[in-house]
Amino acid sequence: MTQTFDPGDGQETVHADMWFDPACPWAWITSRWLVEVERVRPVRVRWHVMSLGVLNEGRDLPEDYRASIDGSWEAVRVCVAAEQRFGPEVLGGLYTALGTRFHNGGEPRTTDTIRAALAEAGLPEDLAEAGASTDYDQALRASHAEAMKLVGEDVGTPVVQVADTAFFGPVVTPIPRGEAAGRLWDGVLLVAGTDGFFELKRTRTRDPVFD
């Protein structure tokens, strides 16, 4: 039986900041893990954007991956526009609506899909127009740079920060649920908070699983 965290039990709430690009499948899994963590630990997540497009500028990429990266700008620009108009508190719901469609549902990252996600999140569908505009790129780049400043330039999305500790990842599949999510949280904080610890890595042998 999964024990659900009771916000009234007197434990101090820990804030976790996560930077994401809605197009990234691995960031999506990490985000759903953090949502699980909120249920079993005194943790509240604050959402921020970063960009696969910015991250991969100037890199020599395979043609199919370059096309995927080029197609990632629209959704994240819409996230920036929504945040600017309605505040950062709308990002969590919008990210959930976008990610569920892109990753769980396998829907194309098109304007129509983004409009449907906006509607589900209770946001005006005209925000979708921001996806074709560069007006939001300066703010997007600033948020991306904030994440990179925390962890360095040789990592990607997602970036997570808890107090003075920040890290890339964790990269995991499938999504840990219930107390398994809580145990991973405990372990990640222990490792990432160890002075002088930088890297623990192995080759991925599974594709992302979104169940």
C-alpha positions in Angstrom: 0.0 0.0 0.0 1.4 3.4 -1.0 1.7 5.9 1.8 0.5 9.3 0.7 2.2 12.3 2.2 0.0 14.4 4.5 0.8 18.1 4.2 -0.7 18.7 7.6 1.8 16.5 9.5 4.1 19.3 10.3 7.0 18.4 8.0 8.7 21.3 6.3 8.1 21.5 2.6 11.1 21.1 0.3 10.9 22.9 -3.1 12.3 21.2 -6.1 12.8 23.3 -9.2 12.8 21.4 -12.5 13.8 22.8 -16.0 12.2 21.0 -18.9 11.6 21.1 -22.6 8.2 19.5 -23.3 9.6 17.7 -26.3 12.1 15.7 -24.3 10.8 12.2 -23.5 13.4 11.7 -20.7 12.5 15.0 -19.0 8.9 13.9 -19.2 9.6 10.7 -17.3 11.6 12.7 -14.7 8.8 15.1 -14.3 6.2 12.3 -13.7 8.6 10.8 -11.1 8.7 14.2 -9.3 4.9 14.3 -9.4 4.9 10.9 -7.7 7.5 12.2 -5.2 5.1 15.0 -4.2 2.7 12.3 -3.1 5.1 10.5 -0.7 7.5 13.2 0.4 7.0 16.8 1.6 8.1 18.1 -1.8 6.6 20.7 -4.1 7.8 21.1 -7.6 8.3 24.5 -9.3 8.5 24.3 -13.1 10.8 26.2 -15.5 11.6 25.9 -19.2 14.8 25.1 -21.0 15.3 24.4 -24.7 16.6 21.5 -26.7 16.9 23.9 -29.6 19.2 26.2 -27.6 21.1 23.2 -26.2 21.9 21.9 -29.6 22.7 25.1 -31.5 25.9 24.7 -33.5 26.1 21.0 -33.0 26.5 18.5 -35.9 23.5 16.3 -35.5 22.0 13.4 -37.6 19.5 14.8 -40.0 16.5 13.1 -38.4 17.4 14.3 -34.9 18.1 17.8 -36.2 14.5 17.8 -37.6 13.2 16.7 -34.3 15.1 19.5 -32.5 14.0 22.1 -35.0 10.4 21.0 -34.3 10.8 21.5 -30.5 10.7 25.3 -30.5 7.0 25.7 -30.8 5.7 24.1 -27.7 8.4 25.6 -25.4 7.8 29.1 -26.7 4.1 28.6 -25.9 5.1 27.6 -22.4 7.1 30.9 -22.0 4.1 32.9 -23.4 1.8 31.3 -20.9 4.1 31.9 -18.0 4.5 35.6 -19.0 0.8 36.1 -19.3 -0.5 34.1 -16.3 2.5 33.4 -14.1 4.7 30.4 -13.4 2.0 28.5 -11.6 0.3 27.6 -14.9 3.4 25.8 -16.2 2.7 22.5 -14.4 -0.7 22.0 -15.8 0.3 23.0 -19.3 3.3 20.8 -19.2 1.2 17.9 -18.1 -1.3 18.5 -20.9 1.5 18.8 -23.5 3.6 15.9 -22.3 0.6 13.5 -22.0 -0.2 14.2 -25.7 3.3 14.2 -27.1 4.7 11.2 -25.1 1.9 9.0 -23.8 -0.4 9.7 -26.7 2.2 9.9 -29.4 0.4 12.9 -30.9 2.4 15.1 -33.3 4.0 18.3 -32.0 1.7 20.5 -34.1 -0.2 23.7 -33.4 -3.4 21.8 -33.2 -2.0 19.5 -30.5 -0.7 22.5 -28.6 -4.1 24.2 -28.8 -5.8 21.1 -27.4 -3.3 21.1 -24.5 -3.9 24.8 -23.8 -7.6 24.2 -23.7 -7.2 21.2 -21.3 -5.0 23.4 -19.1 -7.6 26.1 -19.0 -5.5 28.5 -21.0 -6.5 30.6 -24.0 -5.9 28.8 -27.3 -4.5 32.0 -28.9 -1.3 31.4 -26.9 -0.5 28.8 -29.6 0.4 31.7 -31.8 3.5 32.3 -29.7 5.0 29.1 -31.1 5.8 30.7 -34.4 7.2 33.9 -32.9 10.7 34.7 -31.8 9.4 37.3 -29.3 9.8 34.8 -26.5 13.2 33.5 -27.3 15.1 36.0 -25.1 13.2 34.9 -22.0 13.5 31.2 -23.1 17.3 31.6 -23.5 17.5 33.3 -20.1 15.7 30.5 -18.4 17.8 27.9 -20.2 21.0 29.8 -19.2 19.8 29.7 -15.5 19.7 25.9 -15.7 23.1 25.6 -17.4 24.7 27.9 -14.8 23.6 25.4 -12.1 25.0 22.3 -13.7 27.5 23.2 -16.5 27.3 23.1 -20.2 27.9 19.4 -20.9 24.5 18.1 -19.8 20.9 18.5 -21.1 17.3 18.4 -19.9 16.1 17.9 -17.3 17.8 19.9 -14.7 16.6 19.7 -11.1 17.6 22.0 -8.2 16.9 21.5 -4.5 18.3 24.2 -2.3 22.0 24.5 -3.0 22.1 21.2 -4.9 21.5 20.9 -8.6 21.9 18.1 -11.1 21.0 16.7 -14.5 18.5 13.9 -14.4 17.8 11.4 -13.1 17.4 9.6 -16.4 15.2 6.6 -15.6 12.5 4.4 -17.2 9.9 3.4 -16.4 8.5 6.0 -14.0 9.1 5.0 -10.3 5.7 5.0 -8.5 4.7 5.4 -4.9 7.4 4.7 -2.3 9.8 3.6 -5.0 9.7 7.2 -6.2 10.3 8.4 -2.7 13.3 6.1 -2.2 14.9 7.3 -5.5 14.3 10.8 -4.3 16.1 10.1 -1.0 19.0 8.5 -2.8 19.4 11.1 -5.5 19.5 13.9 -2.9 22.1 11.9 -0.8 24.3 11.3 -3.8 24.0 14.8 -5.4 24.5 16.5 -2.1 27.8 14.7 -1.5 30.7 17.2 -1.7 32.9 16.4 -4.7 30.4 14.0 -6.3 30.0 14.6 -10.1 28.9 11.6 -12.1 27.4 8.2 -12.0 26.4 6.8 -15.4 25.8 3.7 -17.5 24.6 3.1 -21.0 20.8 3.2 -21.5 19.4 -0.2 -22.6 15.7 0.7 -22.7 13.6 3.2 -24.7 11.5 5.6 -22.7 8.4 4.0 -21.1 5.6 6.4 -20.2 3.2 4.1 -18.4 
